[in-house]
């Protein structure tokens, strides 16, 4: 059976009652196209039949551990084929998967496991030690040889699908930041996941090859994972060391002939930086680039079409509470940025403070209705009741109050105007500024605190009023032990008082302006350390926006993150004439270590000279040709 026939045999559209849950659609492709590549990651490739059988074995292990329909099972796994099999296996067991971000501090991981009241955890071996509290553990890794044979019998263990999920059963539980800093889980049922996935199949009808760069705990992973595997496509899962290196991401796109990519705009901007340095040929296979998780800058949209004229760009908008996405705008050329119109099956309402519709051209709050509205916040009935309201236009339906401000244009598309509260997106992560401020106020020596984002939404700056003798750097280190990376301000600035608006409130716009204008003095390195050390320290100060850089402190402990590491790579090149690889910078994370690295010619990383990049590009072309040749043989 051809792929086109297989997709036709597994309809995505329809009503809630006749849409199969996503794991059943994957099983259907395991029978219809058993040998087709389902997941690729690193050197591993597994077909649909092998993936389905692997997931069935995980489901059987969960059943043996006492997991049943409606339970919640944590998944803490490194990106790769085992991660995908683990999520699929949890759904096959009748349970909902609860993805846990590997980057969370230990106490935060424990808080998520406790709040979700998980019955078990599926883990990869390297992360098993992070599951505490007596939670039963099931390994995601599989020692059995995958069976991708073209056979008509069911994969062994598929009987676990008999724990058939009803539309009202939970499918997954994803955690976001709460207003108090505590994790808050959004519970999505199979009905909403199926509706969202069906809408995605309608908007993006071709299966294609999807590059997954989002962590499983990031709700945009739902789009790549189930949007690809329920339509017979191939999912390429980027490994952590590839996500942190834009040139290696370019290599993944090129090597696997990726046709679709979804990421936050800040990461895509870095990817285009790399493409401009090494050539855009590596991105030639892309048919669709999807922006989500952050507002899309107009400059990035224009830049995309300047470099990739034949690749469409889609701007998606949607909160976790509406099952990943609620609106989209497809671009085939430069045009003004909007968040577009509702996705199939979704209703969008722009209302005033009384809940009444506002005229076109008038700012109002966005409410989302339709089949994709999640069940609510797990174990938080009051928060659920405040945000999930009855939909007067759909008997028995509900609509979600987003807190986002929008304006509907005359053509029906929506302009995003920001938040009506103090919630922001930092590198795609939803952050409640109030939660960060509350944690700061709880630290010894802090009288008051205010936190603002930078213009690019890549970092936070905290302002603190402190007792005499309190060290802001020590405060930041303590905060880093309590909160996820995206919630920790890159720097804390001590102030005597906060600027106020005419209404007596903290002038956040004034603080943001002050953060941007606060000068960063390049630190002076000891003369004995040599010029290279001083140049490295100056590059750190420029990127991290701090006046003093210790020589032996980790880059990430001073507020660095993966995106600033890319900026550091460029800053080091401009100051030293050497462009070290991102991989080598991640291995050498102090000023002293990077100075030694550069003094030695950055030999432990890739050759990032112009000649080296040309040679690497030639190797990528050769690898791509070899891959396409093998793919043709597989099809034959």
N, C-alpha and C positions, 0 to 999 in steps of 0.2 A: 504494500500500500504506500502511495506517495505521501509526502508531508502535507500537501494540500488536501488530500483526501482525509488524512488523519485529523487535521484541524476541523474540517467540515463535520467529521464524526464526533467531535467533542465541542458542541456549541457553547459559546461563552455567554451569549445574551439570553434573555428570558426573564422569568419572574423568580423571586426568592425560592419558591417551592420547587421549581424544576432545575435550578442551577446546582450541579454537584459541588461538593466542597473541593477545595484546591487539590488536596492530596489524592482524591479519586481521579481527578483529571490527569495528574502525573502518572498514576497507575495505568490509566488508559493508554497513554503514550508508551508505557513500558510494554504493553501488549501489541500496539500498532506499529511502533518504530523502535524495536528493542535495541538495535545496534547504533542508533543515532546518538552522537555525543550529547550528553545532558549537562555535564559539569567538567570544566577544565580548571586546574589550579596548579601552578608550578609545573612539574613534569607529569602530573597525574591527569588522566582522562577517564571518565566513567560514562557508560551509556545509560539509556533510560532503564533498561531491564536490570542492569547491575545496581543502579542507584535505588530502584524500587525494592529490590531484594535486600539490599543493605539496610534500608530504612525499616523494612519488615522485621529484620533481626533485632534492630534496636527496640522496636515496638514490643517484640516478644520479651526482651530483657526487662523492659519497663513493666509489662504485665506481671512478670515473675516477681518484681519488686513491690507489687500491690497497686500499681498505678491503674486508674480506670477512667471511664468517661467523665468529663467535666473537671478532672483534677488539673493542677497547674504544675508544670515541670520546667525547672530552670535549664537553660543551656548556656554553658560557659566554654566556648570553643574558639580556637584559633581559626582565622579565615582559611577555608579550603574545602575539599570534598567532604571531609568528615563533618564539618559544620552544617553543610547542606543536608547530608544524610540524617544528622541528628534532629534538625528541625522537622524534616519530613517524617521521621520515625515517631516523634512526639505526637504529631497530628494523627498518624496511623493508630496510635495507641488509644485515641479518643480524648487525649488531654490537650491542653493549651500550652504553647511554648512561651517561656518567659526569658527573653534574651538578656544577658547580664554583660555589661560593657567591661572588657578586660582592663580598661584604663582606670576604672573606679578604685579608690582606696579600699582596703580590706573592710573597714567598718561600714562603708557604703554598700559593698557587696552583701555583707551580712544583713544590713537593713532591708535590702530588696528581697532577699530570700525569706526573711521573717515576715515582711509585709505581705508578700504574695502567698505565704503559707504553702510553699511548694511541697509536693509529695516526694519528689526525687529531683536529681540533677543529672543531665547528660553533659559530659565533659570530655575534652581531649586531655591526654595524659599530662601535658605540661601545666594544666590549670587545675588539676584535681585538688591540689593542696589548698585552694582558695575557697572550697566549699566546706563550711563548718556547721556546727549546731546539730550534728547527728543526721543530716539529710542523706538518704540513700543515694549512692553514686552509680551511674551506668556509663561505661566508656563508649565514646562515639567511634573510636577506631575499630576497624574490622580486619581480622587476620585472614578471613576467607577470600578466596579468589572470586572476583566479580563475575557473574554469569551474564554475558551479553549475547548469548546465543539466540538465534531466530527460532524460538520454539513457541508453541501455542499454549502450553500449559502455564498455569499461574506460577509466579515466582514463589519459592519456598517461603513460608511465613506470611503470605499475603492474606491468610485467613484472619489476621488481626484487623483487617478492614471491616470485619463484621461488627466492630464497635462503631457502627455508622453514626456519623455526627449529624445532629439535627441543626437546622439553621440557627436556633437559639443557643446552641452550645458555644462556649468560648473557644476561640481559635488562637489568640495570642494576647499577652499582657505586656505592654511596653511602658517603661517608666520615664517620666519627665520630672523636671525640677518643680517642687511645690513652693508655695509662697513662704513657708517657714524653713525651707532648705531640706525638708524631709522628702524622700521619694514619693511620687504620686503616680499610680499605675492606671493607664487607660486600657479598659477591657474591650476587645473587639471580638464580636461573634462571627461564626462562619457566614451568616447571612450578609454581614457588612463586608467581610473579606471577599466573598464571592462576587458581590455587587461591584466593589472597587476593581477587582481583577477583570471582570467582564467588561467594564467601561474601558479599561486599559487596552483590552483586546480589540475593542471597537475603534479606539483612537489610533492605536498602533497595530494594524492588522497583520503585518509581516512578522514572522517569528524571529529570525535573525540571530545575531550573536551579541549578547549583552555583557558589558564589562561592569562587574559589581565592585565598587570601591567603598561603599557605605558599610560600617560595622552592622552586625545583626541587631544591635540594640538601637540603631538609628532607624526610624520608621520608613525611610526611603528604601531600605533594603527589601521591604515587602514588595515594592514595585518591581525591582529587578528579579528577586527570587521567584515569586509566584507568577508575575507577569510573563516571565520567560518560560518556566517549566510547564505552565498550563497551556502553552501554545506550541510546544514542540521545538523551542529554540535551544540555543546553547548558552549556558551561563559560564562566563570566565570570571573566576573569583581571584581578585588581586590579593597577594599576600602582604603582610604589614610592611615588609621592607620595600615592596613595590609601590605601595600607596605613598610612602614617604619620599620617594624618588621620582620626580616627574619624568625624567628621561627613561626610566624603566617602565613607567606607565605608557609612554609613547611606544616602547618596544612591545608591550602587551597588545596594544591596539594593532600594531603592524603585524606581529607574528600570528595573531589569531583572527586577523581580518575582522575586527570588531565593527559592527554596524550601528550599535546604539550605546550611548554613554549617559549616565545620570550622575550628577555631582553638584555640590554647592558652587556658586559663582566664584568664591575665593580660591577654591582648588582649581577650577577650570582656567582662571586667569594665570595661575602658576604653570599649568600644563601648556598654555599658549606661549608663555615665556620660553619654555623649553623648546617648543616647536619652532619658534622664531630663531632660536640659536642653532638648531640642528637641521632645520628644514621641515616643512609641513607634509612631506610625502608620507610620513608614518601615519598620518591621520586621514589618508585618502579614502580608506574603506568606510569611514563614518557616514552614515546616511542621516542620523538624528542625534543631536546633542540636547539633553534635557537639563534645564536649570531648575533647582528646587532647594528649599531649606533656608534660603536667604533672598532678600530683594535683589533683582537683577539690575546691575548698573547699565545705563544707556551706553556708556563707553565700551563695556564688555560686549554687548550685543553688536555694536558697530565694528568692533575689532574682529569678532568672530567671522562676520561676512567679508571683511577685508582679507582674511587669511583662508577661509573655507567657503568659497562662494556657492558650492554645490551641496553643502550640508545644511539641512534645515535645523533651526534652533527652536526649542519649545520651552516656554516659561510656565512652570507649574506652580500652583499655590495650593496649600492645604494643611491644616493642622492634624496632629495625631488623632484627635477626637473625631475627625471625619474620614478616617481610614486612608491616610496618606495624602490624598489630593481631592480638591473640590472644583478647581477651575484650571484652565490652561489657555495659552495663546501660542499658536504655531506661526513661526516666521520663516519666510523663504528669502528674505532680504531685509535691509535696514528699515526700521520703522519705530515709532515711539513705543516705549516699554509700557505694557499693561499686564494684568494677570488674567485677562481674557474673559471667557464665558464659562458657564458651568459645564462640568463633565457629564456624560450621559447618566441619567438617573438622579442627578443632584439639583436642588433648587437653592438659589442664592437670593437673600433678602437684604436690602440696605434700609436700616430703620433708625429712627431718632431715639431719644432717651425714653420716650413713652411707648416705644415699640411700634410706632407708626411708620409707614413707608415715607421716604424723603424724595423730593423731585430729582430728576436727573441733573447732574452737575452740582449737587449738594452733598457735603460730607455726612456720612452716617456710619453706624456700626454694622458689620457684616454678620449675618446669621446664616447658617447652613442647614438645609433640610434634605430629606431624601433617604434612600436605602443605606447610605454609607455612614450615617451618624452612629457612633459607637454606643455601647451599652452605658458607659459612664466610667466613673473613677472607682476602682476596686476598693471596697470597704469604706467608702466615704460618701454616704448618702446625702449629707448636707452640701458638699461640693458638687455632687452630681445634680442635685435639685436646683442649684443656683445657675449652672451652666447649660443643662440639657432641659429645654422647655417644651411644652406642648406645641405642636405645629397646627395652627388653625386651618391651614389649607390641606392637611392630610389627616383624616380621621385616624386616631391611634398613633400617628406619627409624632416625631419630635424634631426639634431643630436646635443646633448648637450655637451658643452665643460666643463668638470668637474673641471679642475684645479688640479686633482689628478695625481700623478706620479706612473706608474706601469711598470712592466717588464713581457713580455709574455715568459713563459717557453717553452721548446721544446714540452711538452705534451699538450700545448694549454691553460693551466691554467695561471692565472695572479697573480703576487706578488704585493702587495700594498706597495709603498715606501714613502707615505706621500704626503703632499701638495706642490704645486709649489708656494704658496703664504703664507700669515700669518693667514690662517683659521685653526682652530683646533676643535676637538670635546671634550667637557668637560662634563663628565657624560652623554654622548649621545647627548648633545645640541651643535648645530653648533654655534661657536663663532668666530667672526672676531676680531683678536687681535687689528687690527687698529681701530676698533670701540671703544674698551675699552680705548685704548691710547688716542683717540681723546676726549673722555669724561673726562679723567684725565687732559689733557692739558687745558681743559676749566674751571677747578676748580681754585679758587683764590689761589695764592701762588705757583702754579705749573709751572715751566719753561719748562720741557720736561718730557716724560714718555715712558717707554717700559714695555711690559707685556710678560711673558713666561709661558707655562704650565709645570706642573710637569710630571715626567716620566709615572705615572699611568693615566694621563689625568683625574684627579678628582678635581684639583684645579689650580688656577692661582696665580702667584706671580707678583706684580707690583713693578717696580723700578721708583723712581721719583727724579728729580732734582727740588728743591724747594727754595723759598725765605727763608731767615733766620726766625726762629720762627714758621714755618709752621708745624703743627702736622699731621703726616701721618695717625694716627688713626682717626682723625676728617675728613681727606680727604676720608678715606674709608667709613665712615658713610654717608657722603654726596653722594658718588658714589652709595651706596646701595639704596638710595632713588630714583635714576635715572634709574638704570639698573636691569634686571632680575638677580636672584641669581647666575646663572651659569656664568654670565659675570663679577661678582664682584670679584676681587682678594681676596684671603683669607688673604693676608697681603700685606702691602706696605713697601718697604725698601727705605730709603733715601740714595742717593749716590751723590758724588760731580761731577762725570762724568761717562758716559757709556763707557765700553770697545768697541773698534772698530776693524773691520777686516782690512786686508791689503788694501781693496778697500775703506776704510773710512766709511763703514756701521756699524750700531750697531751690535755687536757680540752677537747674541741671544743665541748661544750655550754656550758662556762664561757666560752670565747672568743666563741661566738655571743651569749651573754647580755651580755658586755662590749661587743660591737659595737653591740647594740641600745641599751645604756645610755650609751654614750659621748656626752657632750653636744656639741651643735653650736652654737658661738657665732656669732652673726651678725657678719659682717665690717663694719668701719667704712670707708665710702668717703670719699675726700678731699672736704672741704667744697665745694671749687670745682666738683665734679662735680654737686652738687645733690641734692635728696632722691630724685628718681627713680632715680638710679644706686644710692644706698644701698638703696632698696627692692628693686631688681632683684637686687643682690648678696645681700641677705638671703634672697630667694626661692631663689636658687641654692644658698646654704648649707643652707637647710632641705631642699631636694630631694636634693642630692648628699651631704648629711651630712658636709660638710667645714667646718672653721672659717675658712679663708681662701680668698677667691675673687679671683683676679687679674681686672682689668677687660678685658684684651685676649687672653684665652686661650679657645680653642674649647670649647664646652660638652661635646662628645664627648671631648675630650682630658682632661677632668677626671673622666671616669667616667659621663657621661650616655649615655643610649640612648633609643630611641624611646618606651618606656613612661614613663621619667622626664620626657621632654619633655611628655607629657600632664599629669603632675603639676606641672611647672613652669607650664604654662598656668593651672592652677587657683591655684597659689601667687601668681602675678603678679596675678591678678584680685583675690585677697583682700587684697593689699597696696597695689595701685594703683587698684583700681576699674575697670580696663580688662582685657578678656579678648582678647588678641591671637590671631589664628588660628594654628593649628599650622604652616601653610604659611609664614607670616611668621617664626615662631620658627626654623624650619629654615633660613630665608634669613639670619637675623641670629643668629649663634651665639656672640657674646661679650656680656659684661655691658654694655659701652659701646654696642654696636650695638643691643641691645634697649632700653636706656635712651633712646637717640635715637628708636627706633621708637615707644616709648610716649609720649615727649614730643610726637611729631608726631601722636598719636591713632591709631596702628596702622593708618594709612590704606592701607599697601601690602598688607594682608591683607584678609580678608573682614570685614564688619561683624558682630561677634559680640554686639552689643547685643540686648536682648530683641526690639526692633522688627525689627532686622536678621534675627534668627533666624526670626521669624514670616514675614517676606517671603521668606526662603530656603525655608521649608517650603512656602509657597504655590507657589513656582516648581517645587519637586519634585513636588507634586501635579499641576500642569499638565503637567510633562514625563512623569510616569507615565501620565497619561491619553492623551497623544499617542502614547507608545510602545505602549500596549495597542491603540490604534486601528490603528497600523501593523501590529502583529502579527496582528490579525484580518484585515487585508487580505492579509498574506502567506499566511495559512492558506487564505483563500478562493481 
